[in-house]
Amino acid sequence: MQIVICTAYSDHSWEDMLSRLRHSHQWLILKKPFDNIEVLQLASALPEKWRVAEVARRRVQDLETRVELSTDALQRSNARPADANERLALQTEQRRQKGSGG
């Protein structure tokens, strides 16, 4: 969400507004007197800003999914040699016990 705050004056400091509103990248302050062109510029720029942020959010989500899938595949792949090594160690131990008369 993008927010534009129009005000004639501000009796709050910038730090006070930041602490109250947070996420300052999502809102703008437009102080009076302002030109119509400023409002038109904001009205055209903010939807594009939102669209770019949405594309970035989706890209990050896609990358996180890909990393998760790759990690799962890698863990499965790494488990196979470990399982084979465990079976081999067990077979070797069983042969030793048979060979020693145990």
Secondary structure by P-SEA (a helix, b strand, c coil): cbbbbbbccccccaaaaaaaccccccbbbbcccccaaaaaaaaaaaaaaaaaaaaaaaaaaaaaaaaaaaaaaaaaaaaaaaaaaaaaaaaaaaaaaaaacc
